[in-house]
Amino acid sequence: MAFIKKHLDKLELNPPRFLVVGFGVLIVLGAILLSLPIASKNGESIGFINALFTSASAVCVTGLTVVNTAEHWSLFGHIVILILIQMGGLGFMTSATIMALLVGKKISLKERLIIREQLNQDSLSGMVRLTRYVIISTFIIEGIGALLLSTRFIPIFGLIKGIWFSIFHAISAFCNAGFDIIGNSMMSFVGDFTVNLTICFLIIVGGLGFSVLIDISNKKNFNRLSLHSKLVLSITIALIAIGMLIIFIVERNNPDSLGGLSKGEKLLASFFQAVIPRTAGFNSVDISKIYDTTAFIMIILMFIGGSPGSTAGGIKTTTFGATLLTTLAVIKGDKDVVVFKRRINQQIINRSLAIVSIGLILILIVSVVLTITEESSFLDILFETTSAFGTVGLTRGITPNLSNIGKLVITLTMYAGRVGPLTMAFAFAQRQKQSLYRHSEENIIVG
C-alpha cells in the first residue's frame, strides 16, 4: 500500500480521482496474484482476463465468478480473494489508513479528504476516529458472525475446515461480497435458520453504513436518530419486507425454487432472497430457475442496493428515498421535500437525481452492448448487468459463459458500481471555474 500511495501522490489527484485510481491499482495487483499457477488447484494459470474479472469482483465486493470458487482456487487463491474482499469492503483508503495507524504515521489533510469521500461524510472532523471505529466494529461483527456460523459448519466440515469456512463466509457476508467456498452458495442450508439468519444479519448490518451504526449505538432511540439514519432504516426494512412478500407469493408453488419446501422454510428462503439483493450474491435457491417476475423484482432491489458509507453497492437507499420523496412532493404540489418533519436540501435532491440517471444510463448501455456480444435473453443480461453495477453477485447462470469482451465489460461495470457513478463522474470531470453571471431563465414543456 505504501508503494501505491507513493506513486499516486506524484499525480495531481482530487479525492474522487484518488479513489478511482486506488481501486483500479488494487484490482490489477489482485489479478496478477490470481493469475499465478499457485492460485489454482490444478497448478495452471487461469489467464489474466479471468483473474482480472475475479479480482474486480472481489475488490468491488460483488461475487460474480467465471469459475466455481470452491472447486477452482487453491488455498492461496482463497486467501488472496478473502484479502481483496476485506480491503474492498473496508475501502481502499481505510485499508491504507490501517497500515498508517499501525506504524504510527499521522494522517494528512489530503488523506482525511479522501477518507471523507470514501465514507460519504459531510464533515472533516473525526475522520481518524471514524476510521478506527470502522476497523474495530468490522472485525467485531465479523467475529460474531464467524462464531455463530462455526456452530453449524464445524460439526459438518470438521474443526479446521469449519473454522476457515466460518471466517471466510462471515467476511464475505459482512462485506456484501457473496463469494462462497462451499460450492453451491447457501443452497445446502436453505432450511438452516442459524446459517440463514446469521448471513442475513451480517449482510444487513454491513449494508446500513458505519455512520448509521454509530448513530444507533450512541442514541439507541429511533426518534433521536438523525434524518439520514431514520431514512436508511425505514427504507431498508420496507424493501426487505416488500421483497420477501412478493418473492413468497410468486415463488411459493415454483417446484424449482420454493415449491418443495415446508411453509417455514419457504418464509425463511423468501426472507433470504429478499436480503441478498442488498447487495450480497449468496443464494439459497437456484436463481436461474426463479420466475421472471421475481427476477425483475430482484433487479429493482439490486439497483437500489444498500446505504451510503457501507460495504454495499447500488444507487443507495437514501438516493432512492430522496428521488421517491421528490416525486411524491411534485405530485402533491408541495414546494419542499419533507420527511420526518425535516426538509431535504435541494443539492441533495439534485445529486440523487444525477446518481439515478447515471446508473440507469450505464446499465442500459452495458445491457445493449452485451446483447450484441452474448447469446442470452435480455432479462438475463439485464439481471447480470444490474448485479454487476449494484456489486451484488447474483447471476441467472450466464457469467461462466461470457465472452472475453463480455467479461471486460462486466469488470468495468463492477468497478464503476463499487466506486460510485457520481464519484467516477467527479473524478474525470474538468474543474469548472465559478461563473460570474447567470443566464436568463426560460421554461420548457415537460411531461
WOZI-V332329 format. One record per residue. SS is DSSP state (helix for helix, strand for strand, loop for the rest). PSI is psi in radians with two decimals (999 if undefined). OMEGA is omega in degrees with one decimal (999 if undefined). Layout:
[[SS:PSI:OMEGA] [SS:PSI:OMEGA]]
This chain:
[[loop:-0.63:179.4] [helix:-0.68:178.8] [helix:-0.77:179.8] [helix:-0.84:-176.3] [helix:-0.68:-179.1] [helix:-0.74:-178.1] [helix:-0.55:178.2] [helix:-0.57:-179.4] [loop:-0.42:-179.7] [loop:-0.35:-179.5] [loop:2.69:177.4] [loop:1.61:-173.7] [loop:2.18:169.1] [loop:2.89:-177.0] [helix:-0.82:177.9] [helix:-0.72:-178.8] [helix:-0.64:177.9] [helix:-0.78:179.8] [helix:-0.74:-179.8] [helix:-0.83:-179.6] [helix:-0.72:-178.7] [helix:-0.83:177.7] [helix:-0.66:179.1] [helix:-0.77:178.5] [helix:-0.75:179.5] [helix:-0.70:178.7] [helix:-0.77:-179.3] [helix:-0.76:177.5] [helix:-0.74:177.3] [helix:-0.69:179.3] [helix:-0.70:178.8] [helix:-0.78:179.7] [helix:-0.73:-177.4] [helix:-0.30:177.9] [loop:-0.11:177.5] [loop:2.53:179.0] [helix:-0.57:-178.5] [helix:-0.32:-178.2] [helix:-0.28:-178.6] [strand:2.55:-179.5] [loop:-0.59:-178.1] [loop:0.01:178.2] [loop:0.23:178.4] [loop:2.51:179.3] [loop:2.45:179.7] [loop:-0.20:-176.2] [loop:2.57:-171.2] [helix:-0.66:-178.0] [helix:-0.78:178.4] [helix:-0.65:177.1] [helix:-0.71:178.3] [helix:-0.74:178.4] [helix:-0.82:-178.4] [helix:-0.74:179.2] [helix:-0.77:178.6] [helix:-0.69:178.9] [helix:-0.64:179.6] [helix:-0.86:-179.6] [helix:-0.67:179.5] [loop:0.19:180.0] [loop:0.95:-178.1] [loop:-1.15:179.0] [loop:-0.07:174.4] [loop:2.38:-176.6] [loop:2.50:177.6] [loop:-0.26:175.0] [loop:2.82:177.0] [loop:2.07:-174.7] [helix:-0.69:-177.6] [helix:-0.67:-172.3] [helix:-0.57:-172.2] [helix:-0.79:-169.5] [strand:2.53:175.8] [loop:3.13:176.8] [helix:-0.70:177.0] [helix:-0.79:178.7] [helix:-0.73:178.8] [helix:-0.70:-179.8] [helix:-0.73:177.9] [helix:-0.80:179.4] [helix:-0.75:-179.0] [helix:-0.72:177.8] [helix:-0.74:178.3] [helix:-0.68:177.5] [helix:-0.81:-178.3] [helix:-0.77:179.2] [helix:-0.67:178.5] [helix:-0.64:178.9] [helix:-0.80:177.5] [helix:-0.55:-176.6] [loop:2.54:-176.7] [helix:-0.84:-175.1] [helix:-0.60:177.3] [helix:-0.73:178.6] [helix:-0.70:177.8] [helix:-0.64:-179.6] [helix:-0.61:176.5] [helix:-0.87:-177.7] [helix:-0.66:178.9] [helix:-0.73:179.6] [helix:-0.62:-179.0] [helix:-0.58:-179.5] [loop:0.09:175.3] [loop:0.33:-179.7] [loop:2.47:177.1] [loop:2.54:-179.2] [loop:2.13:-175.8] [loop:2.95:178.7] [helix:-0.72:179.5] [helix:-0.72:179.7] [helix:-0.64:176.7] [helix:-0.65:177.3] [helix:-0.69:-179.9] [helix:-0.72:177.3] [helix:-0.74:179.0] [helix:-0.75:179.2] [helix:-0.75:-177.0] [helix:-0.70:-176.7] [loop:0.11:177.5] [loop:0.83:179.2] [loop:2.72:-179.9] [loop:-0.52:-173.6] [loop:2.66:176.8] [loop:-0.30:-175.9] [loop:2.40:175.2] [loop:0.37:-177.9] [helix:-0.76:179.9] [helix:-0.72:177.7] [helix:-0.72:177.6] [helix:-0.71:179.4] [helix:-0.75:177.0] [helix:-0.74:179.1] [helix:-0.76:179.6] [helix:-0.81:-177.8] [helix:-0.90:-176.3] [helix:-0.82:-178.1] [helix:-0.63:178.2] [helix:-0.87:-177.8] [helix:-0.61:178.9] [helix:-0.83:-178.7] [helix:-0.76:177.7] [helix:-0.65:178.0] [helix:-0.74:177.4] [helix:-0.76:178.7] [helix:-0.76:179.3] [helix:-0.68:179.2] [helix:-0.78:179.4] [helix:-0.76:179.9] [helix:-0.55:-178.8] [helix:-0.45:178.3] [helix:-0.38:178.3] [helix:-0.65:-174.5] [helix:-0.65:-179.2] [helix:-0.81:177.3] [helix:-0.48:-176.9] [helix:-0.79:-172.0] [helix:-0.09:-176.8] [loop:2.97:-171.2] [helix:-1.05:-174.4] [helix:-0.90:-178.9] [helix:-0.65:-179.9] [helix:-0.73:178.0] [helix:-0.79:179.6] [helix:-0.80:178.3] [helix:-0.68:-179.2] [helix:-0.79:179.9] [helix:-0.81:-177.1] [helix:-0.85:-174.7] [helix:-0.46:174.9] [helix:-0.79:178.3] [helix:-0.76:-179.9] [helix:-0.65:-179.3] [helix:-0.83:-178.5] [helix:-0.65:178.3] [loop:0.07:178.1] [loop:0.65:-176.2] [loop:-0.79:177.8] [loop:0.06:174.0] [loop:2.45:175.2] [loop:2.63:176.1] [loop:0.38:173.6] [loop:-0.68:176.8] [loop:-0.51:179.6] [loop:0.63:-176.8] [loop:-2.26:-177.7] [loop:0.36:-177.6] [helix:-0.52:177.6] [helix:-0.28:-176.6] [helix:0.52:-175.6] [loop:-0.53:-179.0] [loop:0.14:-177.4] [loop:1.90:-175.9] [helix:-0.70:-178.2] [helix:-0.88:-179.0] [helix:-0.84:-177.5] [helix:-0.84:-177.0] [helix:-0.60:177.0] [helix:-0.81:178.6] [helix:-0.77:179.9] [helix:-0.73:178.1] [helix:-0.81:-179.5] [helix:-0.74:-180.0] [helix:-0.81:-177.5] [helix:-0.83:-179.5] [helix:-0.75:178.5] [helix:-0.49:-177.9] [helix:-0.06:-179.7] [helix:-0.58:-175.7] [loop:2.43:-175.0] [helix:-0.56:178.8] [helix:-0.60:177.7] [helix:-0.73:178.7] [helix:-0.70:177.5] [helix:-0.76:-179.3] [helix:-0.75:179.8] [helix:-0.77:-178.2] [helix:-0.53:-178.2] [helix:-0.68:-170.9] [helix:-0.55:172.1] [loop:0.36:179.2] [loop:2.20:-174.6] [helix:-0.72:-176.7] [helix:-0.43:-178.3] [helix:-0.12:-178.3] [loop:2.78:175.5] [loop:2.83:178.6] [helix:-0.70:179.1] [helix:-0.86:-178.2] [helix:-0.73:178.9] [helix:-0.77:-178.6] [helix:-0.75:178.8] [helix:-0.88:-177.5] [helix:-0.76:-178.2] [helix:-0.83:-178.7] [helix:-0.69:178.4] [helix:-0.87:-179.8] [helix:-0.77:-178.3] [helix:-0.79:-178.4] [helix:-0.72:179.0] [helix:-0.77:-178.5] [helix:-0.80:179.8] [helix:-0.76:178.5] [helix:-0.78:179.2] [helix:-0.77:-178.8] [helix:-0.81:-178.6] [helix:-0.77:179.6] [helix:-0.74:179.5] [helix:-0.80:-178.2] [helix:-0.77:-175.2] [helix:-0.70:-170.8] [helix:-0.07:-171.0] [loop:-0.46:-179.5] [loop:0.15:178.7] [loop:1.97:-176.8] [loop:-0.32:-178.4] [loop:-0.03:178.7] [loop:-1.45:-176.3] [loop:-0.18:-171.7] [loop:-0.65:-175.5] [loop:0.10:-176.9] [loop:2.79:173.9] [loop:2.97:-177.3] [helix:-0.74:178.5] [helix:-0.73:179.0] [helix:-0.60:176.6] [helix:-0.77:179.3] [helix:-0.73:179.4] [helix:-0.79:-179.6] [helix:-0.63:177.8] [helix:-0.73:177.5] [helix:-0.78:-178.9] [helix:-0.81:-179.5] [helix:-0.37:175.9] [helix:-0.49:-178.8] [helix:-0.71:-171.5] [helix:-0.51:176.8] [loop:0.01:-176.8] [loop:-0.31:64.8] [loop:1.26:-179.3] [loop:2.21:-170.7] [loop:0.49:171.2] [loop:2.80:173.0] [loop:2.51:178.6] [loop:-0.05:171.8] [loop:2.88:-178.4] [loop:1.88:-176.5] [helix:-0.48:-179.2] [helix:-0.25:-176.2] [helix:0.12:175.7] [loop:2.76:180.0] [loop:2.74:-179.1] [helix:-0.60:178.7] [helix:-0.81:179.0] [helix:-0.72:179.6] [helix:-0.71:-179.4] [helix:-0.68:176.2] [helix:-0.71:178.0] [helix:-0.62:177.2] [helix:-0.76:178.4] [helix:-0.79:-179.7] [helix:-0.67:179.5] [helix:-0.66:179.7] [helix:-0.70:178.9] [helix:-0.87:175.4] [loop:-2.59:-176.5] [loop:-2.52:-174.2] [loop:2.77:-178.6] [loop:2.55:177.7] [loop:0.33:-178.9] [loop:-3.03:176.8] [loop:-0.05:-175.9] [loop:2.92:179.2] [loop:-2.63:-177.5] [loop:-3.12:179.2] [loop:-0.26:176.8] [loop:2.57:-175.6] [helix:-0.73:-177.7] [helix:-0.58:175.7] [helix:-0.80:176.8] [helix:-0.76:-179.4] [helix:-0.79:-180.0] [helix:-0.70:179.3] [helix:-0.78:179.7] [helix:-0.77:-179.8] [helix:-0.62:176.5] [helix:-0.75:178.4] [helix:-0.79:179.5] [helix:-0.67:179.3] [helix:-0.71:178.4] [helix:-0.76:179.6] [helix:-0.71:-178.8] [helix:-0.18:-179.4] [loop:0.33:179.7] [loop:2.49:179.0] [loop:-0.66:-177.8] [loop:2.70:173.7] [loop:1.95:-173.5] [strand:2.36:174.7] [strand:2.42:-176.4] [loop:0.70:177.9] [loop:0.49:176.4] [strand:2.46:179.3] [strand:2.35:179.1] [loop:2.30:-178.9] [loop:2.47:-178.0] [helix:-0.59:178.1] [helix:-0.64:177.1] [helix:-0.70:179.1] [helix:-0.79:178.8] [helix:-0.74:179.5] [helix:-0.72:179.6] [helix:-0.78:179.4] [helix:-0.65:178.6] [helix:-0.76:-179.9] [helix:-0.80:179.7] [helix:-0.79:-178.4] [helix:-0.83:-179.8] [helix:-0.74:179.4] [helix:-0.81:-179.5] [helix:-0.77:179.9] [helix:-0.76:179.5] [helix:-0.80:-179.4] [helix:-0.74:-179.6] [helix:-0.76:179.6] [helix:-0.84:-179.7] [helix:-0.72:179.8] [helix:-0.74:179.1] [helix:-0.75:178.6] [helix:-0.75:-178.2] [helix:-0.46:175.4] [helix:-0.41:178.2] [helix:-0.70:-173.8] [helix:-0.35:-174.5] [loop:2.75:178.1] [loop:1.38:179.1] [loop:2.87:178.3] [loop:2.73:-177.7] [helix:-0.63:179.7] [helix:-0.76:179.3] [helix:-0.67:178.4] [helix:-0.76:177.5] [helix:-0.69:177.6] [helix:-0.82:-179.4] [helix:-0.78:-178.2] [helix:-0.82:179.6] [helix:-0.65:177.0] [helix:-0.69:178.2] [helix:-0.80:-179.6] [helix:-0.72:-179.8] [loop:0.07:-176.6] [loop:0.84:-177.2] [loop:-1.04:179.1] [loop:-0.02:175.4] [loop:2.59:179.7] [loop:2.66:175.0] [loop:0.28:174.0] [loop:0.13:-175.5] [loop:-0.19:-175.6] [helix:-0.85:-178.5] [helix:-0.37:-176.1] [helix:0.15:179.0] [loop:2.52:173.0] [loop:2.94:178.6] [helix:-0.67:176.9] [helix:-0.75:178.9] [helix:-0.69:178.9] [helix:-0.74:179.7] [helix:-0.68:178.9] [helix:-0.79:179.2] [helix:-0.64:177.0] [helix:-0.82:178.6] [helix:-0.60:179.3] [helix:-0.74:175.8] [helix:-0.74:180.0] [helix:-0.83:179.1] [helix:-0.67:-179.9] [helix:-0.65:-179.2] [helix:-0.78:-179.7] [helix:-0.63:-179.1] [loop:2.28:-175.9] [helix:-0.68:-178.8] [helix:-0.62:176.2] [helix:-0.71:176.3] [helix:-0.76:-179.5] [helix:-0.77:178.5] [helix:-0.62:-176.0] [helix:-0.66:-173.8] [helix:-0.02:177.9] [loop:2.53:176.5] [loop:2.45:-179.4] [loop:2.18:-178.0] [loop:2.44:175.3] [loop:2.57:179.6] [loop:2.16:-179.5] [loop:2.49:-179.5] [loop:-0.05:-179.5] [loop:2.89:175.2] [loop:2.49:178.5] [loop:2.74:178.2] [loop:2.66:-174.5] [loop:2.47:174.5] [loop:2.53:-175.8] [loop:2.67:169.3] [loop:2.83:-179.7] [loop:2.21:178.2] [loop:2.81:174.9] [loop:999:999]]
